[in-house]
Amino acid sequence: MLLSIVIPVLNEAQTIPLILARLHDTLREVPWEVIFVDDGSTDATSRILERAAYEDDRVKQLRFSRNFGHQAAVTAGLDFADGDAVVVMDADLQDPPELLPRMLELLMQGYDVVSPQRICREGETRFKRWTAALFYRLLSRMSSQQLTPDVGDFRMLSKRAVCAIRSLREQHRYMRGMVAWLGLKEAIIPFERSPRAAGHTKYSLLKMLRFAWTGVSSFSAFPLRLSIAAGCVLSAAGFVYLLRVVYLALWTSALVPGWASAVALQCAFSGMILLALGGIGDYLARTYEETKHRPLYVVTETSNIRLPQASLTRAVILAESSAPAPILVGEFVRSTSAEDELDYHSLSGMGA
């Protein structure tokens, strides 16, 4: 059974030699390949991957023309994976390769999805852990698909699960929700997540918020229903206030002409209207982007990749299927910085 490992990378020159060494140590008795998807890196990541692919044909590389996002990179890796089992993991070693043999055992027992669940998140702030837990619970309540808390993109998929995901070609992708939507048989493995081995996270707070909104809007219409409910509540409150004003005007002399209450009500109702229109507008914008059927990614370079016989849906492949070109050691060192040269020597000392 061939195991394909899909690893999206963005400026991970420091961690690539480390994860390759861990994979070699862990998967000595398992046939495997690793597909690195370079999502527009600007450091020495691509050169290190080219050298690794030249030394070991099990190391494969896809390089995007620009940054298309983590979910698009995962999609590309799944599109080109040839394995009977495919695992998606990060390059920062927060997803331990040592779990792969156990995950493979569970997959061979008949499960289509094996998902490691984080019971400990070292190296993350309390705010991030709290917001992540809140998001998983809210999304599970808002959508019809139940997401397992603290399970990310680190999963192992059977071949038929990969084929099913390949058929889902929506523009705004939330892989965790897509896997849950399939409803395939899933096994959960608890593990303790370690801090990053090197470098820094590529997900800022703003990117995390955008990613969370993609998950919500892709699998739930709850925000639209929430605007309807809020509109009903505010309308009822406004009607009650109107009855009070009529009573004060007809049966008492306590009504003082003024603008404070009018302004307050105007702000409340205007804010609610704008909020509802904004939610509707975002859903319409996403629908508009889907109707254009633009490619999910553009591949410009490959190493050790066998291109598919049939064209991929919503994907542009500009690279040709070929083995990586030899890289002269001296030329490589001269073209990199001192930090990248250190990464190269670490990789060379690792061995194939």
ZIUR-V698775 format. One record per pair of residues at least 6 apart in sequence whose C-alpha atoms are under 8 Angstrom apart, sorted by the first residue. I is the first residue (numbers start at 1). GAP is how many residues later the second one is. Records with the same first field share a line. If there is no record, write none. Layout:
I=GAP ; GAP
//
This chain:
1=29 ; 30 ; 82 ; 83 ; 84
2=28 ; 29 ; 30 ; 31 ; 80 ; 81 ; 82 ; 83
3=27 ; 28 ; 29 ; 30 ; 80 ; 81 ; 82 ; 83 ; 84
4=28 ; 29 ; 30 ; 31 ; 77 ; 78 ; 79 ; 80 ; 81 ; 82 ; 83
5=27 ; 28 ; 29 ; 30 ; 76 ; 81 ; 82 ; 83 ; 84
6=28 ; 29 ; 30 ; 31 ; 68 ; 71 ; 72 ; 75 ; 80 ; 81 ; 82 ; 83
7=27 ; 28 ; 29 ; 30 ; 67 ; 70 ; 81 ; 82 ; 83 ; 84
8=28 ; 29 ; 30 ; 31 ; 62 ; 65 ; 66 ; 69 ; 81 ; 82 ; 83
9=27 ; 28 ; 29 ; 30 ; 32 ; 81 ; 82
10=28 ; 29 ; 30 ; 31 ; 32 ; 35 ; 192
11=30 ; 31 ; 32 ; 33 ; 34
12=29 ; 31 ; 33 ; 79 ; 80 ; 187
13=30 ; 31 ; 32 ; 35 ; 327 ; 330
14=184 ; 185 ; 326 ; 329
15=76 ; 77 ; 78 ; 182 ; 183 ; 184
16=29 ; 32 ; 33 ; 75
17=326 ; 327 ; 329 ; 330 ; 333
19=72 ; 73 ; 74 ; 78
21=329
22=75 ; 76
23=74
26=71 ; 72 ; 75
27=74
32=26 ; 51
33=25 ; 26 ; 27 ; 50
34=24 ; 25 ; 26
35=24 ; 25 ; 26 ; 27 ; 42 ; 46
36=13 ; 23 ; 24 ; 25 ; 26 ; 41
37=24 ; 25 ; 26 ; 27 ; 36 ; 37 ; 39 ; 40
38=7 ; 8 ; 23 ; 24 ; 25 ; 26 ; 35
39=24 ; 25 ; 26 ; 27 ; 28 ; 29 ; 30 ; 31 ; 34
40=23 ; 24 ; 25 ; 26 ; 27 ; 28
41=26
44=292 ; 296
46=17
47=285
48=295 ; 296 ; 299
49=10 ; 11 ; 12
50=11 ; 253 ; 274
51=275 ; 276
52=7 ; 295
53=6 ; 7 ; 8 ; 250 ; 251 ; 271
54=269 ; 270 ; 271 ; 272 ; 273
55=297
56=296
57=247
58=246
59=245
60=242 ; 243 ; 244 ; 245
61=240 ; 241 ; 242 ; 243 ; 244
62=15 ; 237 ; 238 ; 239 ; 240 ; 241 ; 243
63=236 ; 237 ; 238 ; 239
64=233 ; 234 ; 235 ; 236 ; 237
65=233 ; 234 ; 235
66=232
68=228 ; 229
71=102 ; 103 ; 104
72=101 ; 224 ; 225
73=224
74=14
75=91
76=221
78=8 ; 84 ; 88
79=87 ; 233
80=225 ; 226 ; 227 ; 228
83=76
84=74 ; 75
85=19 ; 22 ; 71 ; 72 ; 73 ; 74
86=70 ; 71 ; 72 ; 73 ; 76
87=67 ; 68 ; 69 ; 70
88=65 ; 66 ; 67 ; 68
89=6 ; 64 ; 65 ; 66
90=64
92=104 ; 105 ; 106 ; 107
93=101 ; 102 ; 103 ; 104
94=99 ; 100 ; 101 ; 102 ; 103
95=59 ; 98 ; 99
96=97
103=11 ; 53 ; 86
104=52
106=8 ; 81
107=6 ; 7 ; 49 ; 50 ; 51
111=47 ; 73 ; 74 ; 75 ; 76
112=45 ; 46 ; 48 ; 49 ; 72 ; 73 ; 74
113=42 ; 43 ; 44 ; 45 ; 48 ; 71 ; 72 ; 73 ; 74
114=41 ; 42 ; 43 ; 72 ; 73 ; 74 ; 75
115=36 ; 39 ; 40 ; 41 ; 71 ; 72 ; 73 ; 74
116=35 ; 38 ; 39 ; 72 ; 73 ; 74 ; 75
117=32 ; 33 ; 34 ; 35 ; 71 ; 72 ; 73 ; 74
118=32 ; 33 ; 72 ; 73 ; 74 ; 75
119=31 ; 71 ; 72 ; 73 ; 74
120=71 ; 72 ; 73
121=8 ; 71 ; 72 ; 73 ; 74
122=70 ; 71 ; 72 ; 73
123=71 ; 72 ; 73
124=71
132=18
133=16 ; 17
135=77
136=11 ; 12 ; 13 ; 14
137=10 ; 12
139=8 ; 76 ; 77
140=6 ; 7
142=74 ; 78 ; 79 ; 80
143=73 ; 76 ; 77 ; 78 ; 79
144=75 ; 76
145=32 ; 35 ; 36 ; 74
146=34
147=29 ; 30 ; 33
152=24
153=22 ; 23
161=23
164=18
165=13 ; 14
169=127 ; 144 ; 145
170=120
171=118 ; 119 ; 122 ; 123 ; 125
172=42 ; 46 ; 114
173=41 ; 42 ; 45
174=37 ; 40 ; 41 ; 44
177=38 ; 42
217=6 ; 66
223=56
224=52 ; 55 ; 56
227=45 ; 48 ; 49
228=48
230=42
231=41 ; 42
234=35
238=27
245=10
248=6 ; 7
249=6
293=21
294=20
295=18 ; 19 ; 20 ; 21
296=18 ; 19
297=17 ; 18 ; 19
298=17 ; 18 ; 19 ; 20
299=17 ; 18 ; 19 ; 20
300=17 ; 18 ; 19
301=17 ; 18 ; 19
302=17 ; 18 ; 19 ; 20 ; 22
303=18 ; 19 ; 20 ; 21
304=17 ; 18 ; 19 ; 20
305=16 ; 17 ; 18
306=15 ; 16
307=13 ; 14
333=8 ; 11
//
